């Protein structure tokens, strides 16, 4: 998926945390999106996804961050099987269905 295994782990952890899925599910979703998009498109979207979640992203216009997130998350959840994997076991987010996609604010309880 990625040339540097550490970069793959960072991305997998970010996907797992933001989508509130386990690491194995995140990897399966990422692998399917990588096959569907191709190496170059996947890499660009993954980099934009991570940049949109980084702390300095607050300086980036909200619409650009939203587009970066959706351009990566959309292909992750492209199939019915991916949506089922995403929807399963998400009880902790029932009160805030988009909670996993929001950037953590300092002092904000999770």
Secondary structure, 3 states (H helix, E strand, C coil): CCCCHHHHHHHHHHHHHHHCCCHHHHHHHHHHHHHHHCHHHHHHHHHHHHHHHCHHHHHCCHHHHHHHHHHHHHHHCCCHHHHHHHHCCCHHHCCCCCHHHCCCCCCCCC
